Amino acid sequence: MPNFMGIYQPAPNVEFMNGFHGFPTRDGANLLWTNNLGTPVTYGCILLSNENAAQLYDWAEQGVIVEILP
């Protein structure tokens, strides 16, 4: 997941996080979900375009509150 920023564990005692990220790839080449911004496709993460994910990742320091608006 490009520019992944974990924000919460979806269940107690799990070793993974859900968070913000850009479009994932299949086999490192084919972008997935590029036509699905704004729809539930990520199993709990917040999908951003790669450009917006990179901007948020570069801007937000650890501990910065990011407000999610509908």
PDB file of N, CA, C and O in Angstrom:
ATOM      1  N   MET A   1       0.848  -1.174   0.000  1.00  0.00           N
ATOM      2  CA  MET A   1       0.000   0.000   0.000  1.00  0.00           C
ATOM      3  C   MET A   1       0.893   1.235   0.000  1.00  0.00           C
ATOM      4  O   MET A   1       1.623   1.462   0.965  1.00  0.00           O
ATOM      5  N   PRO A   2       0.851   2.016  -1.032  1.00  0.00           N
ATOM      6  CA  PRO A   2       1.716   3.192  -1.072  1.00  0.00           C
ATOM      7  C   PRO A   2       1.322   4.237  -0.032  1.00  0.00           C
ATOM      8  O   PRO A   2       0.143   4.543   0.152  1.00  0.00           O
ATOM      9  N   ASN A   3       2.332   4.775   0.641  1.00  0.00           N
ATOM     10  CA  ASN A   3       2.140   5.839   1.635  1.00  0.00           C
ATOM     11  C   ASN A   3       1.137   5.445   2.715  1.00  0.00           C
ATOM     12  O   ASN A   3       0.278   6.244   3.088  1.00  0.00           O
ATOM     13  N   PHE A   4       1.246   4.224   3.214  1.00  0.00           N
ATOM     14  CA  PHE A   4       0.327   3.732   4.238  1.00  0.00           C
ATOM     15  C   PHE A   4       0.583   4.430   5.566  1.00  0.00           C
ATOM     16  O   PHE A   4       1.726   4.551   6.007  1.00  0.00           O
ATOM     17  N   MET A   5      -0.496   4.889   6.199  1.00  0.00           N
ATOM     18  CA  MET A   5      -0.445   5.479   7.536  1.00  0.00           C
ATOM     19  C   MET A   5      -1.458   4.743   8.396  1.00  0.00           C
ATOM     20  O   MET A   5      -2.663   4.936   8.228  1.00  0.00           O
ATOM     21  N   GLY A   6      -0.995   3.903   9.312  1.00  0.00           N
ATOM     22  CA  GLY A   6      -1.896   3.172  10.189  1.00  0.00           C
ATOM     23  C   GLY A   6      -2.559   4.103  11.187  1.00  0.00           C
ATOM     24  O   GLY A   6      -1.911   4.983  11.752  1.00  0.00           O
ATOM     25  N   ILE A   7      -3.873   3.904  11.404  1.00  0.00           N
ATOM     26  CA  ILE A   7      -4.580   4.762  12.356  1.00  0.00           C
ATOM     27  C   ILE A   7      -5.314   3.983  13.431  1.00  0.00           C
ATOM     28  O   ILE A   7      -5.599   4.544  14.489  1.00  0.00           O
ATOM     29  N   TYR A   8      -5.636   2.706  13.206  1.00  0.00           N
ATOM     30  CA  TYR A   8      -6.292   1.936  14.261  1.00  0.00           C
ATOM     31  C   TYR A   8      -6.172   0.442  13.979  1.00  0.00           C
ATOM     32  O   TYR A   8      -6.041   0.010  12.834  1.00  0.00           O
ATOM     33  N   GLN A   9      -6.220  -0.328  15.062  1.00  0.00           N
ATOM     34  CA  GLN A   9      -6.286  -1.787  14.942  1.00  0.00           C
ATOM     35  C   GLN A   9      -7.756  -2.174  14.873  1.00  0.00           C
ATOM     36  O   GLN A   9      -8.529  -1.763  15.739  1.00  0.00           O
ATOM     37  N   PRO A  10      -8.167  -2.944  13.885  1.00  0.00           N
ATOM     38  CA  PRO A  10      -9.587  -3.259  13.737  1.00  0.00           C
ATOM     39  C   PRO A  10     -10.134  -4.220  14.792  1.00  0.00           C
ATOM     40  O   PRO A  10     -11.349  -4.338  14.945  1.00  0.00           O
ATOM     41  N   ALA A  11      -9.264  -4.899  15.511  1.00  0.00           N
ATOM     42  CA  ALA A  11      -9.691  -5.816  16.571  1.00  0.00           C
ATOM     43  C   ALA A  11      -8.561  -5.931  17.580  1.00  0.00           C
ATOM     44  O   ALA A  11      -7.397  -5.728  17.235  1.00  0.00           O
ATOM     45  N   PRO A  12      -8.894  -6.257  18.828  1.00  0.00           N
ATOM     46  CA  PRO A  12      -7.834  -6.432  19.832  1.00  0.00           C
ATOM     47  C   PRO A  12      -6.900  -7.580  19.446  1.00  0.00           C
ATOM     48  O   PRO A  12      -7.322  -8.573  18.855  1.00  0.00           O
ATOM     49  N   ASN A  13      -5.654  -7.423  19.786  1.00  0.00           N
ATOM     50  CA  ASN A  13      -4.644  -8.478  19.617  1.00  0.00           C
ATOM     51  C   ASN A  13      -4.385  -8.881  18.165  1.00  0.00           C
ATOM     52  O   ASN A  13      -3.920  -9.996  17.929  1.00  0.00           O
ATOM     53  N   VAL A  14      -4.664  -8.032  17.195  1.00  0.00           N
ATOM     54  CA  VAL A  14      -4.285  -8.321  15.805  1.00  0.00           C
ATOM     55  C   VAL A  14      -2.990  -7.592  15.487  1.00  0.00           C
ATOM     56  O   VAL A  14      -2.684  -6.570  16.100  1.00  0.00           O
ATOM     57  N   GLU A  15      -2.245  -8.102  14.551  1.00  0.00           N
ATOM     58  CA  GLU A  15      -0.933  -7.535  14.241  1.00  0.00           C
ATOM     59  C   GLU A  15      -0.955  -6.590  13.050  1.00  0.00           C
ATOM     60  O   GLU A  15       0.107  -6.248  12.531  1.00  0.00           O
ATOM     61  N   PHE A  16      -2.119  -6.160  12.601  1.00  0.00           N
ATOM     62  CA  PHE A  16      -2.177  -5.240  11.468  1.00  0.00           C
ATOM     63  C   PHE A  16      -3.035  -4.036  11.823  1.00  0.00           C
ATOM     64  O   PHE A  16      -3.791  -4.049  12.794  1.00  0.00           O
ATOM     65  N   MET A  17      -2.900  -3.011  11.020  1.00  0.00           N
ATOM     66  CA  MET A  17      -3.628  -1.767  11.233  1.00  0.00           C
ATOM     67  C   MET A  17      -4.432  -1.433   9.986  1.00  0.00           C
ATOM     68  O   MET A  17      -4.079  -1.840   8.879  1.00  0.00           O
ATOM     69  N   ASN A  18      -5.506  -0.697  10.174  1.00  0.00           N
ATOM     70  CA  ASN A  18      -6.191  -0.047   9.072  1.00  0.00           C
ATOM     71  C   ASN A  18      -5.760   1.403   9.078  1.00  0.00           C
ATOM     72  O   ASN A  18      -5.356   1.930  10.114  1.00  0.00           O
ATOM     73  N   GLY A  19      -5.843   2.051   7.930  1.00  0.00           N
ATOM     74  CA  GLY A  19      -5.412   3.435   7.866  1.00  0.00           C
ATOM     75  C   GLY A  19      -5.669   4.056   6.514  1.00  0.00           C
ATOM     76  O   GLY A  19      -6.559   3.632   5.777  1.00  0.00           O
ATOM     77  N   PHE A  20      -4.879   5.067   6.197  1.00  0.00           N
ATOM     78  CA  PHE A  20      -4.938   5.748   4.905  1.00  0.00           C
ATOM     79  C   PHE A  20      -3.904   5.118   3.972  1.00  0.00           C
ATOM     80  O   PHE A  20      -2.836   4.703   4.421  1.00  0.00           O
ATOM     81  N   HIS A  21      -4.211   5.045   2.692  1.00  0.00           N
ATOM     82  CA  HIS A  21      -3.211   4.621   1.711  1.00  0.00           C
ATOM     83  C   HIS A  21      -3.677   4.964   0.305  1.00  0.00           C
ATOM     84  O   HIS A  21      -4.851   5.251   0.068  1.00  0.00           O
ATOM     85  N   GLY A  22      -2.725   4.927  -0.620  1.00  0.00           N
ATOM     86  CA  GLY A  22      -3.024   5.114  -2.035  1.00  0.00           C
ATOM     87  C   GLY A  22      -3.464   3.800  -2.656  1.00  0.00           C
ATOM     88  O   GLY A  22      -3.680   2.811  -1.955  1.00  0.00           O
ATOM     89  N   PHE A  23      -3.594   3.794  -3.966  1.00  0.00           N
ATOM     90  CA  PHE A  23      -4.058   2.615  -4.681  1.00  0.00           C
ATOM     91  C   PHE A  23      -3.059   1.461  -4.538  1.00  0.00           C
ATOM     92  O   PHE A  23      -1.885   1.622  -4.870  1.00  0.00           O
ATOM     93  N   PRO A  24      -3.505   0.315  -4.055  1.00  0.00           N
ATOM     94  CA  PRO A  24      -2.613  -0.835  -3.994  1.00  0.00           C
ATOM     95  C   PRO A  24      -2.342  -1.364  -5.405  1.00  0.00           C
ATOM     96  O   PRO A  24      -3.026  -0.998  -6.361  1.00  0.00           O
ATOM     97  N   THR A  25      -1.347  -2.219  -5.515  1.00  0.00           N
ATOM     98  CA  THR A  25      -1.025  -2.808  -6.813  1.00  0.00           C
ATOM     99  C   THR A  25      -1.119  -4.321  -6.739  1.00  0.00           C
ATOM    100  O   THR A  25      -1.015  -4.921  -5.669  1.00  0.00           O
ATOM    101  N   ARG A  26      -1.316  -4.909  -7.884  1.00  0.00           N
ATOM    102  CA  ARG A  26      -1.231  -6.365  -8.001  1.00  0.00           C
ATOM    103  C   ARG A  26       0.054  -6.655  -8.749  1.00  0.00           C
ATOM    104  O   ARG A  26       0.285  -6.115  -9.831  1.00  0.00           O
ATOM    105  N   ASP A  27       0.877  -7.492  -8.187  1.00  0.00           N
ATOM    106  CA  ASP A  27       2.168  -7.861  -8.782  1.00  0.00           C
ATOM    107  C   ASP A  27       3.086  -6.652  -8.962  1.00  0.00           C
ATOM    108  O   ASP A  27       3.970  -6.672  -9.818  1.00  0.00           O
ATOM    109  N   GLY A  28       2.885  -5.597  -8.161  1.00  0.00           N
ATOM    110  CA  GLY A  28       3.739  -4.425  -8.221  1.00  0.00           C
ATOM    111  C   GLY A  28       3.557  -3.564  -9.452  1.00  0.00           C
ATOM    112  O   GLY A  28       4.325  -2.626  -9.665  1.00  0.00           O
ATOM    113  N   ALA A  29       2.549  -3.864 -10.275  1.00  0.00           N
ATOM    114  CA  ALA A  29       2.410  -3.111 -11.518  1.00  0.00           C
ATOM    115  C   ALA A  29       0.993  -2.598 -11.764  1.00  0.00           C
ATOM    116  O   ALA A  29       0.815  -1.422 -12.080  1.00  0.00           O
ATOM    117  N   ASN A  30       0.001  -3.442 -11.628  1.00  0.00           N
ATOM    118  CA  ASN A  30      -1.368  -3.060 -11.961  1.00  0.00           C
ATOM    119  C   ASN A  30      -2.054  -2.411 -10.765  1.00  0.00           C
ATOM    120  O   ASN A  30      -2.228  -3.036  -9.719  1.00  0.00           O
ATOM    121  N   LEU A  31      -2.443  -1.139 -10.935  1.00  0.00           N
ATOM    122  CA  LEU A  31      -3.146  -0.440  -9.858  1.00  0.00           C
ATOM    123  C   LEU A  31      -4.539  -1.020  -9.678  1.00  0.00           C
ATOM    124  O   LEU A  31      -5.243  -1.291 -10.651  1.00  0.00           O
ATOM    125  N   LEU A  32      -4.929  -1.207  -8.422  1.00  0.00           N
ATOM    126  CA  LEU A  32      -6.271  -1.701  -8.107  1.00  0.00           C
ATOM    127  C   LEU A  32      -7.155  -0.558  -7.633  1.00  0.00           C
ATOM    128  O   LEU A  32      -6.663   0.436  -7.098  1.00  0.00           O
ATOM    129  N   TRP A  33      -8.436  -0.699  -7.827  1.00  0.00           N
ATOM    130  CA  TRP A  33      -9.462   0.179  -7.264  1.00  0.00           C
ATOM    131  C   TRP A  33      -9.376   1.630  -7.736  1.00  0.00           C
ATOM    132  O   TRP A  33      -9.871   2.518  -7.042  1.00  0.00           O
ATOM    133  N   THR A  34      -8.771   1.898  -8.877  1.00  0.00           N
ATOM    134  CA  THR A  34      -8.608   3.293  -9.316  1.00  0.00           C
ATOM    135  C   THR A  34      -9.927   3.977  -9.636  1.00  0.00           C
ATOM    136  O   THR A  34      -9.992   5.206  -9.612  1.00  0.00           O
ATOM    137  N   ASN A  35     -10.960   3.239  -9.930  1.00  0.00           N
ATOM    138  CA  ASN A  35     -12.265   3.841 -10.224  1.00  0.00           C
ATOM    139  C   ASN A  35     -13.224   3.737  -9.042  1.00  0.00           C
ATOM    140  O   ASN A  35     -14.432   3.912  -9.200  1.00  0.00           O
ATOM    141  N   ASN A  36     -12.682   3.452  -7.856  1.00  0.00           N
ATOM    142  CA  ASN A  36     -13.538   3.203  -6.700  1.00  0.00           C
ATOM    143  C   ASN A  36     -13.390   4.212  -5.567  1.00  0.00           C
ATOM    144  O   ASN A  36     -13.820   3.926  -4.449  1.00  0.00           O
ATOM    145  N   LEU A  37     -12.802   5.376  -5.809  1.00  0.00           N
ATOM    146  CA  LEU A  37     -12.718   6.381  -4.742  1.00  0.00           C
ATOM    147  C   LEU A  37     -14.127   6.737  -4.287  1.00  0.00           C
ATOM    148  O   LEU A  37     -15.013   6.971  -5.109  1.00  0.00           O
ATOM    149  N   GLY A  38     -14.326   6.777  -2.976  1.00  0.00           N
ATOM    150  CA  GLY A  38     -15.631   7.120  -2.423  1.00  0.00           C
ATOM    151  C   GLY A  38     -16.558   5.938  -2.228  1.00  0.00           C
ATOM    152  O   GLY A  38     -17.693   6.112  -1.784  1.00  0.00           O
ATOM    153  N   THR A  39     -16.097   4.734  -2.550  1.00  0.00           N
ATOM    154  CA  THR A  39     -16.909   3.545  -2.326  1.00  0.00           C
ATOM    155  C   THR A  39     -16.155   2.581  -1.419  1.00  0.00           C
ATOM    156  O   THR A  39     -14.925   2.605  -1.389  1.00  0.00           O
ATOM    157  N   PRO A  40     -16.868   1.733  -0.677  1.00  0.00           N
ATOM    158  CA  PRO A  40     -16.200   0.812   0.250  1.00  0.00           C
ATOM    159  C   PRO A  40     -15.570  -0.380  -0.488  1.00  0.00           C
ATOM    160  O   PRO A  40     -16.276  -1.287  -0.928  1.00  0.00           O
ATOM    161  N   VAL A  41     -14.247  -0.368  -0.616  1.00  0.00           N
ATOM    162  CA  VAL A  41     -13.534  -1.459  -1.289  1.00  0.00           C
ATOM    163  C   VAL A  41     -12.315  -1.928  -0.504  1.00  0.00           C
ATOM    164  O   VAL A  41     -11.681  -2.904  -0.906  1.00  0.00           O
ATOM    165  N   THR A  42     -11.966  -1.278   0.590  1.00  0.00           N
ATOM    166  CA  THR A  42     -10.658  -1.496   1.210  1.00  0.00           C
ATOM    167  C   THR A  42     -10.655  -2.353   2.459  1.00  0.00           C
ATOM    168  O   THR A  42      -9.599  -2.506   3.074  1.00  0.00           O
ATOM    169  N   TYR A  43     -11.764  -2.912   2.862  1.00  0.00           N
ATOM    170  CA  TYR A  43     -11.823  -3.749   4.064  1.00  0.00           C
ATOM    171  C   TYR A  43     -11.519  -2.953   5.330  1.00  0.00           C
ATOM    172  O   TYR A  43     -11.039  -3.521   6.311  1.00  0.00           O
ATOM    173  N   GLY A  44     -11.789  -1.650   5.326  1.00  0.00           N
ATOM    174  CA  GLY A  44     -11.638  -0.841   6.525  1.00  0.00           C
ATOM    175  C   GLY A  44     -10.683   0.326   6.420  1.00  0.00           C
ATOM    176  O   GLY A  44     -10.707   1.211   7.276  1.00  0.00           O
ATOM    177  N   CYS A  45      -9.843   0.361   5.401  1.00  0.00           N
ATOM    178  CA  CYS A  45      -8.924   1.488   5.226  1.00  0.00           C
ATOM    179  C   CYS A  45      -9.612   2.633   4.491  1.00  0.00           C
ATOM    180  O   CYS A  45     -10.719   2.482   3.973  1.00  0.00           O
ATOM    181  N   ILE A  46      -8.937   3.778   4.455  1.00  0.00           N
ATOM    182  CA  ILE A  46      -9.434   4.933   3.730  1.00  0.00           C
ATOM    183  C   ILE A  46      -8.575   5.094   2.486  1.00  0.00           C
ATOM    184  O   ILE A  46      -7.388   5.407   2.575  1.00  0.00           O
ATOM    185  N   LEU A  47      -9.185   4.878   1.329  1.00  0.00           N
ATOM    186  CA  LEU A  47      -8.482   4.906   0.053  1.00  0.00           C
ATOM    187  C   LEU A  47      -8.382   6.330  -0.481  1.00  0.00           C
ATOM    188  O   LEU A  47      -9.384   7.037  -0.588  1.00  0.00           O
ATOM    189  N   LEU A  48      -7.166   6.738  -0.813  1.00  0.00           N
ATOM    190  CA  LEU A  48      -6.909   8.038  -1.409  1.00  0.00           C
ATOM    191  C   LEU A  48      -6.224   7.830  -2.755  1.00  0.00           C
ATOM    192  O   LEU A  48      -5.656   6.767  -3.008  1.00  0.00           O
ATOM    193  N   SER A  49      -6.277   8.842  -3.617  1.00  0.00           N
ATOM    194  CA  SER A  49      -5.456   8.753  -4.826  1.00  0.00           C
ATOM    195  C   SER A  49      -3.997   8.699  -4.380  1.00  0.00           C
ATOM    196  O   SER A  49      -3.670   9.135  -3.276  1.00  0.00           O
ATOM    197  N   ASN A  50      -3.134   8.178  -5.217  1.00  0.00           N
ATOM    198  CA  ASN A  50      -1.713   8.108  -4.849  1.00  0.00           C
ATOM    199  C   ASN A  50      -1.139   9.491  -4.560  1.00  0.00           C
ATOM    200  O   ASN A  50      -0.316   9.643  -3.658  1.00  0.00           O
ATOM    201  N   GLU A  51      -1.565  10.497  -5.315  1.00  0.00           N
ATOM    202  CA  GLU A  51      -1.067  11.851  -5.098  1.00  0.00           C
ATOM    203  C   GLU A  51      -1.513  12.396  -3.741  1.00  0.00           C
ATOM    204  O   GLU A  51      -0.707  12.976  -3.014  1.00  0.00           O
ATOM    205  N   ASN A  52      -2.782  12.216  -3.396  1.00  0.00           N
ATOM    206  CA  ASN A  52      -3.277  12.695  -2.101  1.00  0.00           C
ATOM    207  C   ASN A  52      -2.692  11.901  -0.946  1.00  0.00           C
ATOM    208  O   ASN A  52      -2.405  12.466   0.109  1.00  0.00           O
ATOM    209  N   ALA A  53      -2.510  10.594  -1.129  1.00  0.00           N
ATOM    210  CA  ALA A  53      -1.896   9.781  -0.081  1.00  0.00           C
ATOM    211  C   ALA A  53      -0.465  10.241   0.182  1.00  0.00           C
ATOM    212  O   ALA A  53      -0.045  10.324   1.336  1.00  0.00           O
ATOM    213  N   ALA A  54       0.286  10.540  -0.879  1.00  0.00           N
ATOM    214  CA  ALA A  54       1.664  11.011  -0.724  1.00  0.00           C
ATOM    215  C   ALA A  54       1.703  12.368  -0.026  1.00  0.00           C
ATOM    216  O   ALA A  54       2.556  12.604   0.830  1.00  0.00           O
ATOM    217  N   GLN A  55       0.783  13.258  -0.391  1.00  0.00           N
ATOM    218  CA  GLN A  55       0.743  14.586   0.245  1.00  0.00           C
ATOM    219  C   GLN A  55       0.434  14.466   1.736  1.00  0.00           C
ATOM    220  O   GLN A  55       1.090  15.116   2.550  1.00  0.00           O
ATOM    221  N   LEU A  56      -0.550  13.648   2.108  1.00  0.00           N
ATOM    222  CA  LEU A  56      -0.889  13.459   3.517  1.00  0.00           C
ATOM    223  C   LEU A  56       0.269  12.810   4.260  1.00  0.00           C
ATOM    224  O   LEU A  56       0.613  13.242   5.360  1.00  0.00           O
ATOM    225  N   TYR A  57       0.870  11.790   3.684  1.00  0.00           N
ATOM    226  CA  TYR A  57       1.981  11.071   4.306  1.00  0.00           C
ATOM    227  C   TYR A  57       3.161  12.003   4.565  1.00  0.00           C
ATOM    228  O   TYR A  57       3.782  11.940   5.626  1.00  0.00           O
ATOM    229  N   ASP A  58       3.470  12.862   3.605  1.00  0.00           N
ATOM    230  CA  ASP A  58       4.600  13.787   3.747  1.00  0.00           C
ATOM    231  C   ASP A  58       4.299  14.913   4.736  1.00  0.00           C
ATOM    232  O   ASP A  58       5.209  15.431   5.383  1.00  0.00           O
ATOM    233  N   TRP A  59       3.033  15.288   4.854  1.00  0.00           N
ATOM    234  CA  TRP A  59       2.657  16.419   5.703  1.00  0.00           C
ATOM    235  C   TRP A  59       2.466  16.031   7.165  1.00  0.00           C
ATOM    236  O   TRP A  59       2.964  16.722   8.055  1.00  0.00           O
ATOM    237  N   ALA A  60       1.754  14.937   7.427  1.00  0.00           N
ATOM    238  CA  ALA A  60       1.327  14.603   8.787  1.00  0.00           C
ATOM    239  C   ALA A  60       2.447  13.951   9.586  1.00  0.00           C
ATOM    240  O   ALA A  60       2.927  12.872   9.237  1.00  0.00           O
ATOM    241  N   GLU A  61       2.854  14.612  10.652  1.00  0.00           N
ATOM    242  CA  GLU A  61       3.826  14.021  11.575  1.00  0.00           C
ATOM    243  C   GLU A  61       3.071  13.093  12.516  1.00  0.00           C
ATOM    244  O   GLU A  61       1.852  13.204  12.648  1.00  0.00           O
ATOM    245  N   GLN A  62       3.773  12.188  13.165  1.00  0.00           N
ATOM    246  CA  GLN A  62       3.131  11.292  14.116  1.00  0.00           C
ATOM    247  C   GLN A  62       2.441  12.101  15.202  1.00  0.00           C
ATOM    248  O   GLN A  62       3.030  13.022  15.768  1.00  0.00           O
ATOM    249  N   GLY A  63       1.199  11.757  15.489  1.00  0.00           N
ATOM    250  CA  GLY A  63       0.416  12.438  16.501  1.00  0.00           C
ATOM    251  C   GLY A  63      -0.502  13.521  15.966  1.00  0.00           C
ATOM    252  O   GLY A  63      -1.344  14.029  16.707  1.00  0.00           O
ATOM    253  N   VAL A  64      -0.361  13.891  14.685  1.00  0.00           N
ATOM    254  CA  VAL A  64      -1.238  14.899  14.089  1.00  0.00           C
ATOM    255  C   VAL A  64      -2.628  14.317  13.948  1.00  0.00           C
ATOM    256  O   VAL A  64      -2.783  13.181  13.500  1.00  0.00           O
ATOM    257  N   ILE A  65      -3.636  15.079  14.323  1.00  0.00           N
ATOM    258  CA  ILE A  65      -5.017  14.635  14.185  1.00  0.00           C
ATOM    259  C   ILE A  65      -5.487  14.952  12.777  1.00  0.00           C
ATOM    260  O   ILE A  65      -5.397  16.089  12.314  1.00  0.00           O
ATOM    261  N   VAL A  66      -5.993  13.921  12.103  1.00  0.00           N
ATOM    262  CA  VAL A  66      -6.540  14.074  10.754  1.00  0.00           C
ATOM    263  C   VAL A  66      -8.033  13.855  10.855  1.00  0.00           C
ATOM    264  O   VAL A  66      -8.479  12.765  11.215  1.00  0.00           O
ATOM    265  N   GLU A  67      -8.807  14.876  10.543  1.00  0.00           N
ATOM    266  CA  GLU A  67     -10.274  14.789  10.632  1.00  0.00           C
ATOM    267  C   GLU A  67     -10.818  14.275   9.311  1.00  0.00           C
ATOM    268  O   GLU A  67     -10.457  14.764   8.240  1.00  0.00           O
ATOM    269  N   ILE A  68     -11.691  13.282   9.402  1.00  0.00           N
ATOM    270  CA  ILE A  68     -12.300  12.676   8.216  1.00  0.00           C
ATOM    271  C   ILE A  68     -13.720  13.199   8.111  1.00  0.00           C
ATOM    272  O   ILE A  68     -14.537  12.982   9.006  1.00  0.00           O
ATOM    273  N   LEU A  69     -14.010  13.884   7.024  1.00  0.00           N
ATOM    274  CA  LEU A  69     -15.339  14.442   6.806  1.00  0.00           C
ATOM    275  C   LEU A  69     -16.033  13.694   5.665  1.00  0.00           C
ATOM    276  O   LEU A  69     -15.377  13.255   4.720  1.00  0.00           O
ATOM    277  N   PRO A  70     -17.351  13.549   5.752  1.00  0.00           N
ATOM    278  CA  PRO A  70     -18.080  12.845   4.680  1.00  0.00           C
ATOM    279  C   PRO A  70     -18.081  13.648   3.399  1.00  0.00           C
ATOM    280  O   PRO A  70     -18.646  13.210   2.397  1.00  0.00           O
TER     281      PRO A  70
END
